[in-house]
Amino acid sequence: MDITQQQKETEQTALWNGPAGHAWVDAQELLDEILQPFEDRLVDQVRAGSAQRVLDVGCGTGATALAVARLLARAQGSCVGVDISQPMIAAARERAQREDVPASFICADAQRHAFEPESFDMIISRFGVMFFDSPVQAFANLRQAARGGAALRALAWRGPAENPFMTTAEQAAAPLLPNMPARQPGAPGQFAFADPHRVSSILQESGWAGIDLQSIDVECTMPEKDLRGYFTRLGPLGLMLQDEADERRRAQVIDTVRAAFEPYVRGGVVRFTAACWMIRAEGASA
């Protein structure tokens, strides 16, 4: 691994075991509500197949893994969630115990974790595969964990131009927070898989077959009352505001950003369209 890769790995590990991971745990209920349509799509993918052992990559606080585990438990199947974030895995394990769901969770980097070879017959992800510093290595590792013919079904964001809601906060705040880091195309992060040709190439190089990317647009909602908490805790702006000591400027930023979201608010509900890929591939049979 070169120095650049080590730096990216350190940044992602620090991010998801630090402020971003804790913010996601704090906002778990709201995020699960917003992302429910995507969880439903992945559960439907599992239901439509014959998988008995499923791996959920980048499982976060566990909503999708728990839903799949509930489905598979009827036929003595199982679901394992893996995520690099210790706070989110701890939350997922607590939820599984509280809800009495037979899901298990691993705190590890799915790019390098030594999974048992050919131990899963389906691999899924709800926005968890865009953060690897070496995606070819990551998907090759996942391919080794998959049985021959196993299905890969992963959701990833398309580009920022197609997802204006996702960049509204940082764009509105940028004139007031000039140190806000710019997103780097292709770098680990939310929009790393925006280019479908890059995604197909990654999967081909890492040993997957039957690769198909379907463009999907999904309507998402959240209560207006939760909007300020959403943009002040999550994403690039949320991270910046955690370090903003000037309360006057902080208040100015929050008011400015809230006004920028007004086009998305109707009748006490925030509505936006999420532009995503449904990534499909199959593990080549031996």
C-alpha positions as CSV (number, residue, x, y, z in Angstrom):
1,M,0.0,0.0,0.0
2,D,1.5,3.4,-0.9
3,I,1.4,6.5,1.3
4,T,-1.7,7.9,-0.5
5,Q,-3.7,4.7,0.1
6,Q,-2.6,4.7,3.7
7,Q,-3.7,8.3,4.2
8,K,-7.1,7.6,2.6
9,E,-7.5,4.5,4.8
10,T,-6.6,6.5,7.9
11,E,-9.0,9.3,6.9
12,Q,-11.9,6.9,6.4
13,T,-11.2,5.0,9.5
14,A,-10.9,8.2,11.6
15,L,-14.0,9.7,10.0
16,W,-16.3,6.7,10.6
17,N,-15.0,5.9,14.0
18,G,-15.1,9.6,15.0
19,P,-17.5,12.4,14.3
20,A,-19.3,11.0,11.2
21,G,-19.9,7.6,12.8
22,H,-21.3,9.1,16.0
23,A,-23.5,11.5,14.0
24,W,-25.0,8.6,12.1
25,V,-25.7,6.8,15.4
26,D,-27.3,9.9,16.8
27,A,-29.4,10.4,13.7
28,Q,-30.2,6.6,13.2
29,E,-34.0,6.9,13.3
30,L,-34.2,9.8,10.9
31,L,-31.7,8.3,8.5
32,D,-33.6,4.9,8.5
33,E,-36.8,6.8,7.8
34,I,-35.2,8.7,4.8
35,L,-33.5,5.6,3.4
36,Q,-36.4,3.2,4.0
37,P,-37.2,2.9,0.2
38,F,-33.7,1.7,-0.4
39,E,-33.9,-0.9,2.4
40,D,-37.1,-2.1,0.9
41,R,-35.5,-2.5,-2.6
42,L,-32.7,-4.6,-1.2
43,V,-35.0,-6.8,0.9
44,D,-37.0,-7.4,-2.3
45,Q,-33.9,-8.5,-4.1
46,V,-33.2,-11.0,-1.4
47,R,-36.8,-12.2,-1.4
48,A,-36.7,-12.7,-5.1
49,G,-33.6,-15.0,-4.9
50,S,-32.8,-18.1,-3.0
51,A,-30.0,-16.8,-0.8
52,Q,-29.6,-18.3,2.6
53,R,-26.5,-16.5,3.8
54,V,-26.2,-12.8,3.0
55,L,-23.5,-10.2,3.7
56,D,-24.4,-6.6,4.1
57,V,-21.4,-4.4,3.3
58,G,-21.2,-1.0,5.0
59,C,-24.1,-1.9,7.1
60,G,-24.0,1.1,9.4
61,T,-26.4,0.9,12.3
62,G,-27.9,-2.3,10.9
63,A,-31.3,-1.4,9.5
64,T,-31.0,-3.4,6.2
65,A,-29.1,-6.3,7.8
66,L,-31.8,-6.6,10.4
67,A,-34.6,-6.5,7.8
68,V,-32.9,-9.2,5.8
69,A,-32.2,-11.3,8.8
70,R,-35.9,-11.2,9.7
71,L,-36.8,-12.4,6.2
72,L,-34.3,-15.2,6.1
73,A,-34.9,-16.4,9.7
74,R,-38.2,-18.0,8.5
75,A,-36.0,-20.4,6.4
76,Q,-33.1,-20.7,8.8
77,G,-31.0,-18.3,6.7
78,S,-28.8,-15.6,8.2
79,C,-27.4,-12.1,7.5
80,V,-24.0,-10.7,8.5
81,G,-23.3,-7.0,8.5
82,V,-19.8,-5.6,8.2
83,D,-18.8,-2.0,8.7
84,I,-15.5,-0.1,9.6
85,S,-17.3,2.0,12.2
86,Q,-17.2,0.7,15.8
87,P,-19.9,3.1,17.1
88,M,-22.3,2.1,14.3
89,I,-21.6,-1.6,14.7
90,A,-22.1,-1.3,18.5
91,A,-25.5,0.4,17.7
92,A,-26.4,-2.4,15.3
93,R,-25.6,-5.1,17.8
94,E,-27.6,-3.4,20.4
95,R,-30.6,-3.1,18.0
96,A,-30.3,-6.8,17.1
97,Q,-30.4,-7.8,20.8
98,R,-33.2,-5.4,21.7
99,E,-35.4,-6.5,18.7
100,D,-34.4,-10.2,19.1
101,V,-33.3,-10.5,15.5
102,P,-30.7,-13.2,14.6
103,A,-28.3,-10.9,12.7
104,S,-24.6,-10.8,13.4
105,F,-22.1,-7.9,12.9
106,I,-18.4,-7.6,12.2
107,C,-16.4,-4.4,12.8
108,A,-13.9,-4.6,10.1
109,D,-12.7,-3.1,6.8
110,A,-14.5,-5.2,4.1
111,Q,-11.7,-4.4,1.7
112,R,-9.2,-6.4,3.8
113,H,-11.1,-8.6,6.2
114,A,-10.4,-12.3,5.9
115,F,-13.9,-13.6,5.3
116,E,-14.4,-17.3,5.1
117,P,-14.0,-18.2,1.4
118,E,-17.2,-18.9,-0.5
119,S,-19.3,-18.3,2.6
120,F,-22.0,-16.0,1.2
121,D,-24.5,-16.6,-1.6
122,M,-25.6,-12.9,-1.8
123,I,-23.8,-9.7,-1.1
124,I,-25.8,-6.5,-0.6
125,S,-25.1,-2.9,0.3
126,R,-27.1,0.3,0.9
127,F,-24.7,3.1,0.1
128,G,-21.8,1.3,1.7
129,V,-19.4,0.5,-1.1
130,M,-18.2,4.0,-2.2
131,F,-15.7,4.5,0.6
132,F,-12.9,2.0,-0.2
133,D,-9.5,3.4,-1.0
134,S,-8.9,0.5,-3.4
135,P,-12.3,-0.6,-4.7
136,V,-10.8,-3.3,-7.0
137,Q,-9.1,-4.9,-4.0
138,A,-12.3,-4.5,-2.0
139,F,-14.6,-6.2,-4.6
140,A,-12.0,-8.9,-5.2
141,N,-12.0,-9.6,-1.5
142,L,-15.8,-9.7,-1.5
143,R,-15.7,-12.0,-4.6
144,Q,-13.6,-14.5,-2.7
145,A,-16.2,-14.4,0.1
146,A,-19.0,-15.2,-2.4
147,R,-19.9,-18.6,-3.7
148,G,-20.0,-19.3,-7.4
149,G,-23.1,-17.7,-8.9
150,A,-23.6,-15.5,-5.8
151,A,-25.5,-12.3,-6.5
152,L,-24.2,-8.8,-5.8
153,R,-26.8,-6.1,-5.3
154,A,-25.5,-2.7,-4.2
155,L,-27.0,0.8,-4.2
156,A,-24.8,3.8,-4.8
157,W,-25.3,7.4,-5.6
158,R,-25.1,8.8,-9.1
159,G,-23.4,12.2,-9.5
160,P,-23.8,15.4,-7.5
161,A,-25.4,17.2,-10.5
162,E,-28.2,14.7,-10.4
163,N,-28.5,14.9,-6.6
164,P,-28.8,18.7,-5.9
165,F,-30.4,18.1,-2.5
166,M,-27.3,16.3,-1.3
167,T,-25.0,19.3,-2.0
168,T,-27.4,22.1,-1.1
169,A,-26.0,22.6,2.4
170,E,-22.3,22.8,1.4
171,Q,-23.0,25.0,-1.6
172,A,-25.1,27.5,0.5
173,A,-22.5,27.5,3.3
174,A,-19.4,27.8,1.2
175,P,-19.3,31.6,1.0
176,L,-19.4,31.8,4.8
177,L,-17.0,28.8,5.4
178,P,-14.2,29.2,2.8
179,N,-12.2,26.3,4.4
180,M,-14.9,23.7,3.5
181,P,-13.1,21.0,1.5
182,A,-14.2,20.5,-2.1
183,R,-15.4,17.0,-3.1
184,Q,-12.8,15.2,-5.3
185,P,-14.3,13.2,-8.2
186,G,-13.7,9.5,-7.8
187,A,-12.2,9.9,-4.3
188,P,-13.7,7.7,-1.5
189,G,-17.0,9.2,-0.5
190,Q,-20.7,9.6,-1.4
191,F,-20.2,10.2,-5.1
192,A,-17.3,7.9,-5.8
193,F,-19.4,5.6,-8.0
194,A,-21.0,8.3,-10.1
195,D,-19.3,7.1,-13.3
196,P,-21.0,3.9,-14.4
197,H,-18.1,3.0,-16.7
198,R,-15.7,3.2,-13.7
199,V,-18.0,1.0,-11.7
200,S,-18.2,-1.6,-14.4
201,S,-14.4,-1.6,-14.8
202,I,-13.9,-2.1,-11.1
203,L,-16.2,-5.0,-11.0
204,Q,-14.7,-6.6,-14.1
205,E,-11.2,-6.3,-12.7
206,S,-12.2,-7.8,-9.4
207,G,-13.7,-10.9,-10.9
208,W,-17.4,-10.3,-11.1
209,A,-19.6,-11.2,-14.1
210,G,-23.0,-10.3,-15.5
211,I,-22.5,-6.6,-14.5
212,D,-25.4,-4.3,-14.9
213,L,-26.1,-0.8,-13.6
214,Q,-29.7,0.4,-13.5
215,S,-30.4,4.0,-13.1
216,I,-33.1,4.6,-10.5
217,D,-34.7,7.7,-9.1
218,V,-36.3,7.4,-5.7
219,E,-38.6,9.9,-3.9
220,C,-37.5,10.4,-0.3
221,T,-39.0,12.4,2.5
222,M,-38.3,13.6,6.0
223,P,-40.3,15.8,8.5
224,E,-39.5,19.5,8.1
225,K,-38.9,19.6,11.9
226,D,-35.8,17.4,11.4
227,L,-34.2,19.3,8.6
228,R,-32.0,21.5,10.7
229,G,-30.7,18.6,12.7
230,Y,-30.0,16.8,9.4
231,F,-27.8,19.3,7.8
232,T,-26.1,20.5,11.0
233,R,-25.0,17.0,12.0
234,L,-24.3,15.2,8.7
235,G,-22.2,15.6,5.6
236,P,-19.4,18.0,5.0
237,L,-21.2,20.9,6.6
238,G,-22.1,18.9,9.7
239,L,-18.4,18.1,10.2
240,M,-17.4,21.8,9.7
241,L,-20.0,23.0,12.2
242,Q,-18.7,20.7,14.9
243,D,-15.5,22.7,14.8
244,E,-17.1,26.1,14.4
245,A,-16.4,28.1,17.6
246,D,-17.9,31.4,16.4
247,E,-21.5,31.1,17.5
248,R,-22.6,34.2,15.5
249,R,-21.1,32.8,12.3
250,R,-22.6,29.4,13.1
251,A,-26.1,30.9,13.4
252,Q,-25.6,32.8,10.2
253,V,-24.6,29.6,8.3
254,I,-27.5,27.6,9.7
255,D,-30.0,30.3,8.7
256,T,-28.5,30.7,5.2
257,V,-28.5,26.9,4.6
258,R,-32.1,26.5,5.9
259,A,-33.3,29.1,3.5
260,A,-31.5,27.3,0.6
261,F,-33.5,24.2,1.4
262,E,-36.9,26.0,1.1
263,P,-37.6,24.7,-2.4
264,Y,-37.7,21.2,-1.1
265,V,-40.2,21.9,1.7
266,R,-44.0,21.4,1.1
267,G,-46.6,21.2,3.8
268,G,-44.3,20.4,6.7
269,V,-42.5,17.7,4.7
270,V,-39.1,17.8,2.9
271,R,-39.2,16.0,-0.4
272,F,-36.4,15.2,-2.7
273,T,-35.4,12.8,-5.5
274,A,-32.4,10.5,-4.9
275,A,-30.6,9.6,-8.1
276,C,-28.9,6.3,-7.7
277,W,-27.5,3.1,-9.3
278,M,-28.7,-0.3,-8.6
279,I,-25.5,-2.3,-9.2
280,R,-26.0,-5.9,-10.2
281,A,-23.3,-8.6,-10.7
282,E,-22.8,-12.3,-10.3
283,G,-20.0,-14.3,-8.9
284,A,-18.5,-16.3,-11.8
285,S,-19.2,-20.1,-11.2
286,A,-16.1,-22.3,-10.9
